[in-house]
C-alpha cells in the first residue's frame, strides 16, 4: 500500500501527465504501435526500435519550412513563414520588403519572390536541422543570402518553435538567448498623435507619445494610455478639431501644424483624467524625412554608397523643412541651431521624456550643439531650483522675472546619468553606429526594431550592446511599414528587459495585439516584475 499522502500522489500524477503531454508520448507511441499492427512485420520490436530512433532524431528538428503572402494592416502583402516540427507549426510575419516591383500585383508590393526564396534558399538548409537559434540564424544568412524579410521571418518562427521544444514561454527562451536572468515587463510607450508621413496632417512630428512613467503595474499603465487616447478625442473637439483621422501607427491624426499645439492637447487630455503628473511626452522628430540636401531615400539603396557619401560631404550646412507636410504651403527651412532652440522651448514648456532622431545622422555638429545646450540648461535649472529653495528657507521672494528653464531636472528611468532620452532610430541601425554615438555622448537610447537585428540573435545582440554601454532601450514596431498582428516584439522586450515598448497607439488591433501580449504575461502565474520607474536601469533588485 502506498504510504504517501494523497497530495503527494496527486502531485506525482500531475508531473507524469505534464511530462507525457510535453513530449507527446501517448500520441507517438500509439502511432508506432498502430504502424506495427498495420504492417505486421516478422519482428515487431525491431520495427518499433527503428521507429523510435527515427522519432528521436526528429524530436528537436525542423521538418518543414513554408511561406505565403498574407496581408498587413494597410491591405498590402506581408510575408508569413511557417516552421513545422514534431510538436506542431509555428509562424511569424514580417512587414518589411523587398517587394517584387511587379505593378500588375498589389501595386508592385507583392512578395512572391520572397515566398519562392523560402523554398529555393531556406527549406533545404533547415529541414532536418536541430532547433538551435544561434546556429539557425547564422545558417540562414550564408550565401546565397535570402531577402531580409525571409531571414527575419524564418528566424522568428524558428525561435517560437525552439521555445516550445524547450518547454519555455517565448520571452523565457529569449531571455536564455541573451543570458538575461531577470527579464521584466516593459513600460508601454503609446503613440497618441501621428503626423508627417504617418498621417494625412501637416504636423512635421511623426508621432507624439505618452509614457506612464509613474504607473506601478502594467495594467495601470495600460489603463492610463487607454484613458488618454479616449479623452484626446474630446480635447481635440474642444480645440476646434472635430474631424480627426487615425494615423498609420495607431494614433489620432488631427490637422495640427504646431508641435507645441500637439503636445498641449495631449497634456490637456492627461490633465482632464487626473494623470498629468504620471506621464511624460515623447517626440519622434523624423528628421531624416524633412532634411534638405541629403536625400531621404538613402536607406533604400537607390544610390551608390560612395556617390551618396560624396554627395553628403558636399552638401554644406544641413537644413530641415518643418513645413514639408503642409499641403500647398511654402517651405520653412531650419538649421540645426534653429531646431535646437525649438527643442529647448519645448523642454521649457512640457515634461519631455524622449526626443527621437532630433537630427539627421549626418548632422553630427547639431547633435553636439544640442547636447551642450541641454547640459547647460539643466545646470541652470538646477541652480535656479537651489536659489528658490534657499529663498523659501530664508522667507525671501524668489526672482520671478528670471528666464524660464527646462521643465524636467530629475533623472528618468532611475538612471542617474539621464535627464532626457536622446533616442537613435534611423541614426542607430548597427552596432558600429551605437559605438559612434556613445563615443560622441550624444545619443543615449536605442530604438530597436526586429529589422535592425536582421535575426532574433542579431536583435538580442544589439540590445545587449546598448545596455552594456549604459544606454536605455526602446523595443519598437516597424514604424515605416504597415503593421501586422504578430506580437514577437513584445516577447523580445520582456526577455531582453528592454524596459520600454513602443508598439503604436490603441487604434488598431495590429497595435493592441502587442499590449495584449504583455497583459497576458503580466497576469500569468509566474509573471516577471514590471519595470515601472526603473525602465532604464531595471534589475531583479530594483
ROTOR-883521 format. One record per atom (N, C-alpha, C, O): residue in one letter; x, y, z. Coordinates in pm, whole numbers, plus 50000, padded with zeros to 5 digits. Layout:
% residues N
aXYZ...
//
This chain:
% residues 542
x500844988050000x500005000050000x500875012550000x501865013250074x500535022349919x501295034849910x501075043150036x499955047250066x502195045450110x502095052750238x502125067950220x501985075350317x502315072550097x502375086950075x501005093350090x499985086550078x501005106350117x499735113650130x499065114949995x499705113649890x497765117649999x497025119649875x497545131149794x497535130649671x498005141849861x498535153649790x499805150149715x500025154749603x500665141849779x501915137949714x501655129549592x502315131149489x500695120349603x500335111749489x499785120249374x500115118149258x498935129749409x498355138449306x499435146549237x499395148449116x500395151449314x501495159449257x502305151049159x502645155649050x502615138649199x503385129749113x502615126748985x503195126448876x501305124448998x500465121548882x500465133448785x500575131748664x500355145448841x500375157548757x501705159048684x501735162848567x502805155948753x504125157048691x504275147048577x504835150048472x503755134848601x503835124648496x502995128748375x503445127548261x501785133548401x500905137848291x501525149448214x501435149948091x502155158748286x502785170148221x503955165448133x504135170248021x504725156048185x505865150648108x505375143847981x505935145847873x504325135747994x503785128747878x503205138347775x503335136347655x502565148947825x501985158947734x503075166747663x502995168947542x504095170947738x505185178747679x505845171247564x506145177147460x506075158447582x506765150447481x505825142747389x506255135047304x504515144947407x503505138347323x503735123147318x503615116947212x504065117447433x504425103147437x503275094247393x503465085147312x502095096747445x500975088047414x500675088147264x500435077647205x500675099847204x500365100947062x501405093446979x501045085746889x502705095647008x503755089746926x503815074546945x503975067146847x503685069847069x503735055447093x502535048447030x502675037546973x501365054647039x500185048846973x500385047746823x499995037946761x501005058146764x501235058046620x502195046946580x501985040146480x503255045146661x504235034646631x503585020846641x503795012346555x502805018546747x502135005746765x501135003246651x501044992146599x500395013646614x499425012146504x500115008446373x499615000246297x501285014746348x502035011546225x502504997046227x502464990146125x502954992546342x503414978646353x502264968846330x502414959146256x501124971546392x499964962846376x499504962646230x499104952246178x499554974246167x499094975246028x500024967545934x499554960645843x501344968645956x502294962445865x502634948145905x503054940145820x502444944546033x502674931046085x504024925246041x504054914845975x505124931746077x506444926446042x506744913746121x506084910646220x507744906246074x508094893646140x508544896146284x508184888846376x509354906846301x509804910446436x509314924546467x509954934246428x508194925946535x507624939246559x508534948246642x508494960446630x509364941946728x510194950146817x511334957046741x511764968046778x511824950746636x512854957146553x512284969546486x512914980146483x511054968146431x510444979746365x510144990746467x510345002546440x509674986746585x509404996746687x510685003946728x510675016146748x511774996446740x513055002546776x513515012346669x513975023446699x513375008046543x513765016846432x512915029546431x513425040546411x511615027846452x510705039346453x511045049046566x510985061246548x511405043646682x511785052246796x513075059846768x513215071346809x514025053446699x515275060346664x515005071846567x515565082746580x514125069146468x513755079646373x513065091146446x513325102846422x512165087246536x511435097246612x512375105646698x512215117846707x513345099046760x514315106146844x515085116546764x515355127546812x515435112946640x516185122346555x515325134346515x515845145046485x513995132346516x513095142846472x512625151846585x512065162546560x512825147646711x512205154346825x512515169246828x511605177246849x513755173146808x514125187246813x514595192446677x515405201546669x514065186446573x514485190246437x513355197146361x512175195746395x513735204446259x512785211146172x512345201346063x513175195345995x511055199746049x510515190345950x510135197145819x510095190645714x509855210145824x509455217145703x509405232145723x509205236945834x509595239545615x509515254145618x508715258645496x509075255345383x507665266145517x506845271145407x506605286145425x506825291545533x506145292645320x505875307045326x504685310445238x504345303045146x504075321645268x502955326445185x502815341445202x503325347345297x502115347445109x501725361445123x500525362345217x499525355245198x500615370845317x499465374345400x499225389245379x499835395245290x498365395245458x498105409545444x498445416845574x498185411845683x499025428745560x499265437145676x498075446545697x497055445245630x498215455845791x497085464345829x496645473845720x495525478945725x497495476245620x497095485145511x496525477445392x496175483445291x496435464245404x495895456145295x496905452645189x496525447945081x498185454945214x499235450945122x499955438745180x499845435945299x500695431445096x501275418745143x502305420245255x503095429645259x502265410545344x503305408045443x503725393545424x502955385445372x504925390345465x505415376645448x505155368645575x505525372845684x504505357145559x504295348145671x505055335145645x504875328745542x505915331545740x506705319245731x506235309645839x506005313745953x506085296945804x505675286645900x506725275645906x507145270245804x507135272446027x508105261746052x507355250046116x506605251946212x507545238146063x506885226246115x507885217646191x508995215246143x507485213146309x508275203646387x507345192746437x506155192646407x507885183646511x507085172646562x506045177346663x505085170246691x506245189446717x505305194846816x504285204546757x503505210546830x504305206246625x503295214846564x503875224446462x504985222346412x503125234846432x503575245146338x503705258446410x502955261446503x504685266446367x505005279046433x505245289646326x506075287846237x504515300746336x504545310746229x505035324246278x505005327146397x505475332346183x505885346146212x505645354446087x505735349345975x505335367246107x505075376345995x506015388246002x506325393246110x506455392845885x507275405045876x506625414745779x505945410845684x506845427445806x506215437745723x507215444545630x506825453145551x508485440645637x509495447245554x509585440645417x509055429745397x510275447245323x510485441945191x511715433145187x512175428345291x512265430845067x512005437844942x510745432744870x510355421144884x510145441844792x508945438344716x509315433844575x510435435944529x508335427744508x508565422344374x508665433144267x509285431044163x508065444744293x508005455644195x507285451644067x507555456943959x506375442344081x505505438343968x504235446843978x503375444144062x504115456743894x502995466143904x501645459743876x500605465743901x501655447443825x500405440543798x499815434243925x498665429843924x500595433744031x500135427644157x500385437244274x501515441544297x499315440444346x499415448544468x500235461344449x500965465644539x500125467444331x500835479844306x502345478644317x503025488244353x502855466944287x504295464744294x504785459344428x505975456844445x503855457644525x504265453544659x503995438744689x503825434844804x503955430744584x503825416444605x505095410444663x506155416744661x504975398144715x506125391744780x506325377444731x506855369044804x505915374644608x506055361044558x507515356844544x507835345144562x508405366144514x509835362844506x510365358544642x511195349444652x509885365044747x510295361244882x509745347544918x510445339344977x508485345044882x507885331944907x508685321044835x508965310444891x509045323844710x509795314244631x511175311644690x511675300344685x511795321944746x513145320344801x513165311544925x514185305544957x512035310744996x511965301845112x512155287445066x512885279745129x511495283844956x511625270244903x513005267844844x513585257044862x513545277844773x514795275744699x516035277644786x517045270944764x515975286944884x517175290344960x517145286445106x518185285845171x515965283645159x515845281145303x515505266645337x516115260745425x514545261145268x514005248045306x515085237345316x515175230345416x515905236045212x516955225745212x517985228245322x518555218845377x518215240945353x519185244145458x518705239745596x519505235445679x517395240745620x516895239145755x516245225745786x516285221245900x515645219345687x514945206645715x515955196445768x516985193845706x515615190845884x516495181345949x517455187646048x518135180546123x517525200946049x518425207946142x517825208546281x516605209446298x518695208246380x518255209446518x517845223846548x518405233246491x516885225446636x516395238746672x517365245546769x517185245346891x518385251246712x519385258846788x519425272846729x519915274746617x518925282746803x518695295946744x519955302446687x519935306946572x521055303246761x522255309646703x522735302646576x523145309246481x522685289346575x523145281946457x522225284446338x522675286346225x520915284446364x519945286946256x520135301046201x520125302946079x520285310846289x520425324746244x521685326746161x521695334646067x522745319646196x523975320546117x523785313645983x524225318845880x523135302145983x522965294245862x522115301345757x522445301145638x521025307745800x520125313745701x520685326645642x520105332245549x521815331345696x522445343345638x523645339945551x524325348845501x523905326845535x525015322845449x524645324745302x523465325045266x525665326145218x525445327545074x524885314545016x525285303745060x523965315244920x523285327444874x522285332344978x521445324745026x522395345145012x521595350645120x520175353645074x519985360344972x519175348845146x517785351845111x517465366545138x518255373445204x516325371545090x515915385345119x515775387645269x515585378245346x515875400345310x515855403945453x514575399545521x514605395045636x513435400745452x512175396945516x512095381945539x511505377445637x512685374245450x512715359645465x513575355745585x513165347845669x514775361445592x515695358445702x515035361345836x515095353145928x514395372945847x513805376945974x512605368146011x512495363646125x511705365645916x510515357645946x510895343245982x510305337446073x511855337545912x512305323945943x512915323546083x512645314346160x513725333346114x514365333846246x513325334646358x513435327546458x512325343146341x511285344646443x510455331846458x510135327746569x510095325646345x509295313346351x510085302246418x509535294746499x511365301046386x512215290846449x512355293446598x512415283946677x512405305946637x512505309446779x511265304946855x511355299846966x510105306946794x508865302346857x508875287046872x508465281646975x509355280146769x509415265446775x510405261046883x510125251846960x511575267446888x512595263746985x512105265847128x512415257947217x511345276447150x510795278947283x509855267747324x509905263047438x508995263547231x508065252747260x508815239747291x508465232647385x509835236847212x510605224547232x511425225047360x511805214647413x511705237047409x512435238447535x511495239147654x511925240647768x510185237947625x509165238647729x509245252047805x509105252547927x509465262747728x509575276147785x508595285547715x508255283547599x508165295747787x507455306647722x508425313847629x509635313347649x507895320547527x508755326947429x509705337047494x510895337347462x509175345247585x510055355147648x511115348547736x512205353947752x510785336947793x511765329747874x512895324247787x514065324747825x512525319047671x513555313747579x514455325047529x515675323347521x513865336447496x514655347847450x515595352647561x516725356547534x515125352347684x515985356147797x517195346947804x518315351547830x516995334147781x518115324847780x519105328247669x520315327647690x518595331847551x519475335547440x520365347347476x521535347847437x519805356847552x520565368747588x521245367847723x521775377747773x521245355947783x521825354147916x521245364048017x521955369548100x519945366048007x519245375248097x518585367148208x517735358748181x518985369748331x518435362248443x517225369048506x516505363048585x517015381748470x515935389448533x515115397048430x515135409348429x514375389948342x513525396748245x512485405348315x512175403048432x511945415048244x510935423748304x509915427948199x510195427948079x508745431448245x507695436648158x507975451348133x508105458948229x508055455748008x508435469547979x507315479448004x506135475948008x507705491948021x506755502948028x506255505847886x507065507047795x504945506947865x504425509647730x504615524147690x504465533247771x504935526147563x505075539547505x503985540747399x504095534947291x502945548247429x501775549047341x501895560547242x502185571947280x501675557547116x501635567847013x500215573547010x499285566646970x500055586047052x498705591647064x498365601646952x497195603146916x499385608346898x499155617246784x500175613846676x501375612946703x499695611946554x500555609146439x500595621146345x499615628446331x501745622946283x501895633746186x502845629446076x503115617546059x503355639146002x504325636745894x503835625845800x502675625945760x504715616245765x504305605845670x503515594645736x503165584845670x503225595945866x502385586045934x500935590545938x500095583845999x500625601845875x499255607145881x499035617045768x499985622345710x497785619445738x497445629845640x497225642945715x496135648645712x498275647545780x498205660045856x499465668145830x500455662645784x499435681145858x500595689645829x501675689245936x502695695945921x501475681746043x502415681646155x503745675346113x503745664446054x504875682146142x506165676846098x506715666246194x507685659446160x506115664646312x506475653646401x505825640746350x504675640846308x506565629846354x505955617146312x504995611946418x503965606146386x505345614046544x504415609846649x504715617046779x505855620746808x503655618946856x503755623446995x503325611547079x502235606047058x504165607447173x503855595847255x503695599947401x504185610347445x502995591447476x502925593147621x503425580247687x503105569247644x504205582047791x504735570847869x504285572548013x504625582548075x503535562948068x503065563848208x504205560448305x504255549448360x505115569848326x506355567248400x506115564448548x506975558448614x504965568548602x504705566648744x503805554648775x503535551948891x503355547648672x502475536148695x503225524948766x504385522148734x502575518648863x503215508148940x503055494248882x503805485248919x502075492448792x501855479548727x501585481748579x501245492848536x501745471048501x501455472348359x499985475248336x499635483248249x499115468848414x497685471048399x497335485848421x496515491548349x497965491848521x497715506048549x498215514748433x497535524248393x499385511448382x499935519048270x499045517948147x498815527848077x498535505948121x497665503848006x496375511848020x495905517747923x495825511948139x494585519548161x494815534448139x493955541248083x495965539548182x496265553748160x496325556748011x495775566747965x496995548047935x497085550147791x495725549847724x495435558147637x494885540347763x493535539347707x492735552047738x492085557547650x492795556547862x492015568247902x492485581047834x491665589547797x493785582447817x494295594447750x493855594547604x493395604847554x494005583247535x493635583147394x492135585147376x491695591547280x491325579747468x489885582047460x489535596547488x488705602447418x490165602247589x489885616147624x490415626047524x489915637347514x491435621947447x492035630947349x491045635047240x491135646047186x490105626047208x489105629347106x488295641447150x488095650847072x487835641447274x487065652747325x487905665347337x487425676347309x489155663847379x490045675447390x490265681947254x490265694247242x490445673747152x490635679047017x489365686046968x489445696546903x488205680346998x486955686646957x486795700347025x486345709946963x487175701047151x487095713747223x488085724047169x487915736047188x489125719047101x490115727947040x489765731546897x490525738346828x488595726946851x488155730346716x488465719946611x488255722246493x488985708346652x489325697746556x488295686546568x488535676446634x487155688446505x486055679046521x486195666646434x485595656346463x486985667546328x487175655846243x488615651446252x489525658846213x488835639746303x490195635046325x490385621346262x489635612046292x491395620146175x491745607346116x492565599046214x492945603746321x492845586746174x493765578246250x495015576346167x494945573646047x496175577846231x497445576646161x497875562246142x497205553046189x499005560446073x499445546946037x500075539446153x500345527446141x500335546146266x500865538946382x499895539346500x500305538546616x498585540646469x497565538746571x497245550646658x496545549246758x497755562546622x497415574646695x496415582946617x496135579946501x495885593246679x494995602446608x495825611746519x496995614346547x495205616646413x495925625046317x495165637946291x494625639846182x495105646846390x494375659346374x495115669046281x496335667746265x494415678546221x495065688146131x495805699046208x495445710846199x496815695146283x497615704446363x498985706046298x499605696146259x499455718346286x500765720946228x501855722446333x503015719046308x501515727346449x502485730946551x502775719546647x501865713146699x504065716846668x504455706946767x504005710846906x503585702246984x504095723646939x503655728347070x502155725847090x501735721747198x501355728246987x499925726046996x499615711247015x498725707647092x500345702546944x500125688146957x500435683647100x499695675647158x501515688647156x501865684947294x500845690347393x500495683747491x500355702447366x499405708647458x498115700647467x497615698347577x497575696247352x496295689047357x496465675447425x495545670647492x497625669347408x497865656447475x497905658347626x497275650747700x498635668447671x498745670647815x497425675747874x497125673247990x496645682847794x495305686847841x494425674547863x493685673747961x494525664847771x493765652447787x494205644847911x493375639247983x495515644647937x496035638048057x495555645248183x495215638948283x495545658648177x495095666548292x493625664048321x493215663448437x492825662748216x491385660748233x491065647748306x490035646848374x491925637648293x491655624948361x492495623648488x492495613148552x493215634348524x493935634548650x495255627148653x495695622948760x495895625348536x497175618148537x498305626248474x499285620548426x498175639448472x499185648048411x500565645748471x501565645748399x500615643648603x501905641748670x502445627648654x503585624948694x501665618748597x502065604648587x502665601048453x503165589948435x502615610448356x503075607148222x504105617348173x504165628648221x504915612848078x505855621748010x505685619947860x505255609347813x506035630247785x505875630247640x507115624947570x508225625847622x506905619347453x507995615647363x507705621247226x506555622147184x508755625047154x508595631547024x509485624846920x510715624946933x508865619046817x509625613446706x509755624346600x508785627746533x510965629646588x511165641246500x511225637546353x511005645946266x511535624746324x511535620546183x512435629546099x512115632845985x513575633546156x514415643746092x514945639445956x515165647745868x515145626245939x515625621445809x514635623645697x515015623545580x513345625745731x512325627745629x512135642345592x511515645445491x512675651645674x512495665845644x513815672745614x513855684945596x514895664945608x516205670845581x516275675245435x515695668945347x516995686145412x517185691345276x518625688745233x519565690745310x518785684145107x520135682545053x520725668745073x521715665245009x520135660845163x520585647045184x519375638145159x518565636345250x519225632445041x518015625245004x517545615545110x518355608145166x516235615445138x515705606545241x515505592345190x515035583645263x515865589945064x515755576245012x517035568345026x517145557444971x518025573745100x519315567345112x519225552845156x519955544345105x518325550045251x518265536645308x517755526345209x517895514345232x517175530845100x516595521445005x517635516044907x517315507644823x518865520944917x519895515944829x519735520644686x520185513944594x519105532244667x518855537144532x520095543844473x520135546844353x521105546244556x522245553844511x523505546544552x523555540944662x524525546444468x525795540444502x526335546344631x526275558544651x526855537744720x527265542144854x528345553044848x528275562944921x529355551144759x530425561044751x529905574344697x530295584944745x529025573544597x528455585844542x527605593044645x527625605244654x526845585244722x525995591044825x526835598044931x526495609044976x527945591444972x528795597445075x529435610345025x529515620245099x529875610244900x530475622344843x529445633644835x529765645244860x528225629944798x527145639844789x526855645944925x526655658044938x526835637445028x526565642345163x527655651745210x527365661845274x528935648445179x530035656845225x530015670445157x530465680445215x529495670945034x529465683444959x528205691544985x528025702144925x527335686745073x526025692945087x526065706245161x525115714045153x527165709045234x527235721445311x526395720545436x526195709745490x525885732045483x525085732145605x523765724745581x523075727145483x523445715945673x522225708045662x521055716345714x521135722545820x519955716245639x518745723245682x517565713645682x517625702945622x516485717745750x515305709345767x514065717445732x513925729045774x513165711345656x511925718045616x510795713545707x510195702945685x510495721445809x509465717645906x508055719745852x507075716545919x507955725245731x506645726845668x506455716945553x505595718845468x507255706445552x507225697145440x505855690845420x505455688245307x505125688445529x503875681245520x502665690545511x501515685945513x502925703745501x501825713345484x501475713945336x502285718245255x500275709745301x499885709245161x499775723145102x499065731845154x500495725144991x500415737844921x501115749344992x501015760744948x501815746345099x502485756845176x503895759445126x504435751745047x504475770245173x505855773545140x506795765845233x506405761745342x508025764045187x509005757345272x509345765945392x509305778245385x509675759445502x510105766345622x511385759745669x511355750245747x512515764645621x513795758245644x514385762445779x514395774145815x514875752445851x515505754645980x516895748245980x517095737445926x517835755246040x519165749346060x519145740646184x518165740646260x520215733146206x520315725446328x520245734246451x519675730346553x520815746146441x520765755546553x519335760046580x518925761546695x518575762346472x517165766046488x516375754946557x515565757646645x516645742346517x515945731146580x516315730046727x515475726946811x517585732546758x518005732246898x517185742046981x516705738547089x517025754246931x516235764247004x514775759847017x514155762147121x514245753646912x512865748746916x512715737847022x511755737847098x513665728547025x513595717747122x513685723047265x512955718547354x514585732447287x514725738147421x513415744947463x513015743947579x512775751847371x511485758247401x510465747647444x509705749747539x510445736347375x509515725747411x509815720247550x508905717647629x511105718547579x511505713147709x511195722847823x511025718547937x511125735647792x510745745647893x509255744447926x508845745848041x508455741747823x507005741947840x506415728647883x505355728347947x507065717447851x506475704347877x507485694647937x508705696447923x506965684548004x507795674048062x508035663447955x507165655147928x509205663747895x509525655247781x510495644347824x511535647047884x510145631947792x510995620547824x511985617647713x513145614547740x511525618547586x512345613647474x512265622947354x511215628347322x513415624547288x513495630547155x514095619847064x515235615547085x513345615546965x513805605146875x514275611146744x513555618646679x515505607646705x516125612846582x515925627946569x515305632446473x516435635846665x516245650246657x516965656746539x516585667646496x517995650046487x518735655046371x519065643246280x518985631646319x519435646646156x519835636446060x521145630046106x521965636546170x521335617146072x522525610146118x523815616246067x524875613946125x523755624045958x524955630645908x525225644145975x526255650445951x524285648346060x524385661746119x524985661146260x524375665446357x526205655746268x526875654446398x527045667846470x526865668346592x527385678746401x527555691646471x526295695746547x526385701246657x525115693246489x523875697146557x523625688346679x523145693246781x523935675346668x523815666646785x524675671946899x524225672947013x525915675446867x526855680146969x526375693347028x526405695347150x525925702346942x525465715546987x524265714247080x524195720947183x523315705647042x522125703947125x522475698047260x521965702447363x523365688047261x523745681647387x524415691947480x524135692147600x525275700247426x525935710547508x524925720347563x524975724247680x523995724447477x522965733947521x522065727547627x521705734047725x521705715047607x520855708047703x521535707047839x520925709947942x522795703047840x523525701947965x523585715348038x523425715948160x523795726047961x523865739448021x522515743548079x522465749448187x521435740348009x520105744048056x519715736248182x519105741648274x520085723548186x519795715548305x520575720848425x520035721748535x521855724548402x522655730248511x522055743348559x522015746048680x521585751548466x520985764348503x519675762148580x519385769348675x518905752148537x517645749148605x517885744448748x517175748348841x518905736148765x519215731348899x519695742748989x519355743449107x520485751648931x520965763249009x519795772049051x519755777249162x518845773548959x517675781748992x516845775049102x516365781849193x516685761849094x515945754749197x516595756449334x515915758149435x517935755749335x518665757349462x518445771349520x518275772849641x518455781449434x518245795149480x516835796949535x516635803449638x515855790949466x514475792049513x514305785049648x513575789749734x514985773649664x514905766449791x515505774749904x514955775150014x516635781349875x517265789949977x516365801650011x516275805750127x515695807149908x514805818549931x513625814650018x513205822350105x513095802549996x511975797850077x512395795850222x511665799550315x513585790150241x514075787950377x514295801350450x514045802450569x514785811250374x515045824350435x513855833650428x513955845350464x512715828250382x511495836250371x511715848550285x511215859350316x512475846650175x512745857650083x512065854649950x511965842949911x511615864749880x510975862449749x511985858049645x513095863349640x511595848249560x512485844249452x512415854049337x511575863049336x513285852249240x513325860949123x512335855949020x512655847248940x511135861549023x510065856948932x510345860648788x509775854748696x511215870648766x511475875348630x512605867748561x512905870448445x513235858348632x514335851048572x513835842848454x512725837348458x514655841848349x514265834648228x513925820148262x514675813748336x512815814748211x512425800948244x513445790848196x514175793248099x513495779548263x514455769048230x513705756248195x512475755548205x514465746048154x513845733448115x513045727948232x513415729448349x511925721548198x510955717648300x511415705748382x511195705248503x512065696048316x512435683748386x513895684048426x514785683948340x514155684348556x515535683948606x515805671048683x516885669348738x514835662148688x515015649348755x515485638948653x515125639648535x516265629448698x516695618848607x515505609748576x514535609248652x515585602648465x514465594248421x514885579648422x516045576248401x513905570948448x514145556648445x515095551548551x515705541048536x515225559148662x516175555748768x517605554648717x518425547248771x517895562248612x519245562748555x519865576048596x519445586548545x520835576148685x521385588748737x522085597148631x522395608848655x522355591248513x523065598648409x522135604048300x522605610248205x520815601748313x519915605448203x518815614948250x518025611548339x518765626748189x517695636448214x516725637048097x515585641448112x517175632647981x516355632647859x516845621147772x518045619847747x515925612747725x516315602047635x516505607547494x515545612247432x517725607047443x518015610647305x518085597447229x519065590147237x517025594747154x516785581347100x517295580346957x516975588646872x518095570046933x518595567446799x517735557246729x517725545546767x516995561546626x516185552346546x516885550446412x517635540846395x516635559346316x517365558646188x518845561046210x519675556446132x519185568346316x520575571646343x521375559946398x522605560146393x520705549746450x521395538146509x520855525346450x519945519246505x521405521346338x520915509246270x521875497546283x521545486246247x523085500146336x524075489546351x524785491246485x524695501746548x525495480846527x526255481746650x527405491646635x527815497846734x527935493146514x529005502846491x528495517046514x529205525446569x527265519746472x526685533046494x526405535446642x526525546746690x526045524946715x525875526346859x527195530746921x527215539847005x528295524546880x529625528246931x529955542846899x530495550146982x529625546846777x529935560546734x529215570846820x529835580246869x527915569146838x527155578946915x527495578447064x527415588547134x527885566647111x528315565847250x529605573547271x529785580347371x530505572347175x531775579647184x531545594647181x532215602247252x530585599047100x530255613347093x529435617947214x529345629847242x528835608247285x527975611047401x526795620147363x526435629347435x526215617047247x525055624847201x523755616847208x522725622347247x523795604047173x522615595447183x522805586447305x523905581747331x521715584147379x521825575747499x520775564747506x520645557947608x520005563147396x518915553247397x518785547247258x518775554347158x518675534047252x518495526947125x517035523847103x516365518447191x516525527246985x515225522346942x515475510046855x516035510946747x515045498446905x515345485646841x514115479946773x513105477246839x514185478046643x513165470646570x513765457246528x514985455846521x512915447546499x513415434546458x514225435546329x515205428246312x513835444446240x514545445646112x515985450146133x516865446346055x516235458046235x517615462446261x518515450646296x519665449946254x517975441346373x518765429846413x518935419546302x519855411446307x518065419946202x518045410446090x517575396646133x516815390246060x518005391846249x517575379146305x517265381246453x517545391946507x516705371046517x516465371846661x517795373446735x517915381746825x518785365546696x520105366446761x520705380346743x521305385746836x520535386146624x521065399546599x520375410046684x521035419146734x519055408846700x518315418446782x518735417346928x518915427446996x518885404946977x519315402847115x520715408847136x520985414947239x521565407147037x522935412347047x522955427547051x523705433447129x522135434046966x522105448746964x521615454347097x522145464147147x520585447947155x520085452447284x521165450847390x521385459947471x521845439347391x522905437147486x524035447247472x524585451847571x524365450747348x525405460647321x525025474147381x525825480347452x523805478647354x523365491547405x523345491647558x523795501247621x522835481047617x522745480447762x524125480047827x524315485447936x525085473647761x526435472847817x527105486547824x528045488547901x526625495947742x527175509447740x526385519047830x526665530947835x525395513547901x524595521847989x523445528847921x522835537847978x523135524847797x522025530847724x520695524947770x520645513847824x519625532547749x518285527147759x517915520647628x518565522947526x516865512347630x516405505547508x514895506747497x514165504347593x514445510547377x513025510547344x512815500247234x513225502547120x512195489047266x511815479447162x510625485147087x509715490747148x510615483746954x509595490846876x509125482646756x509855474346702x507885485346717x507375480246590x508085487446476x508785497246498x507885482446355x508465488946236x507575500846199x506475498946146x508035512846225x507155524546207x507095529346063x506285538046031x507945523945975x507925528345835x507195518745744x507235520245622x506525508845800x505725499745718x504495495645798x504505495745921x503445492045727x502205488345793x502405476045881x503155466945846x501745475945995x501985465746097x501105453446075x500125453846000x501465442446141x500685430146142x500365426546287x500905432846378x499495416746311x499195412946450x500305405146519x500175402046638x501395401846449x502465394046511x503005401446633x503355413246624x503065394646748x503425401146874x504835397546922x505135399047041x505685392846832x507025388246872x507795399146945x508485396347044x507695411546899x508485422446958x508155424247106x509025428247183x506925421347147x506555422547288x507305412347372x507775415547481x507405400147322x508125389647395x509615392547399x510275389847500x510155398147290x511565402047289x511835412847394x512835412247465x510935422447403x511105433247500x511155427947643x511945432647725x510315418047672x510315412047806x511585404047829x512265406047930x511905395047736x513045386147754x514375393347764x515255389047839x514535404247690x515795411747691x515755423447788x516655431847788x514715424147871x514475435147966x514785448747903x515555456747956x514135450947786x514335463647716x513895475447802x514475486347792x512885473547884x512425484347972x511305492647914x510475497847988x511265494047781x510235502047716x509805495047587x510625489347515x508495495747557x507975490247432x507125500747364x506115505247418x507535504547244x506785514047162x506075506047054x506645502646950x504795503047081x504045494146991x502915501446920x501955495146877x503025514646907x501985522246839x500905526846935x501065526147057x499805531546877x498685536346957x497705525146986x498045513346977x496495529047021x495475519147059x494325519146960x493245514046989x494565524746842x493555524846736x493945514846629x494465518646523x493705502046655x494035491746557x494485479046626x495365479346712x493895467746588x494215455046651x495655451046633x496205443946718x496285455346523x497675451746499x498615457846602x499695452546627x498195469046664x498985475246771x498575469646907x499425466546991x497295468546927x496775463547055x497265449347082x497405445547198x497525441446977x497985427646997x499265427147079x499465417847157x500135436947062x501385437047140x501125440047286x501705433747375x500235449747312x499905452947451x499135441447517x499305438947636x498295434547440x497595422947494x498575411747529x498375404547627x499625410347448x500635400147478x501315403147612x501535394147693x501625415847634x502215419747763x501235417647877x501615413647987x499965420347850x498945418647953x498845403947994x498735400848113x498895394947897x498845380647929x500055376448012x499925368748107x501215381647975x502425378348052x502325383948194x502665377248291x501845396448204x501725402948335x500765395648427x500915395948549x499765389048370x498755382248450x498995367148459x498135359848509x500135362548410x500455348348417x500905344648557x501205353248639x500935331648582x501235326848717x502635330648762x502835334048879x503605330048670x504985333348705x505405345848627x506395345748553x504665356448644x504905368748570x506215375348613x506495376148732x507015380048517x508195387948554x507745401048617x506605405248597x508605407548693x508245420448752x508095431248644x508605429848533x507385441748679x507165453048588x508295463148607x508695465948721x508815468448498x509965477648505x509635490348582x510475495648655x508415495448566x507945507348637x508945518848622x509385521748511x509305525448731x510175537348725x511615533848686x512395542748653x511955521048691x513335516948662x513505512148518x514285502948493x512785518248425x512785513148289x514115514748217x514315508648112x515035522848269x516365523848211x517415516148291x518535514348244x517065511648408x518085505748496x517555493648569x517965490948683x516645486148505x515975475348576x516955464348613x517835460648534x516805459048735x517475446948777x516535439848873x515545445648918x516845427448905x515955419748991x515845425649131x514915422449205x516795434249167x516745440449299x516115454049298x516065460749401x515615458549180x515045472049169x513805473349254x513185483949257
//
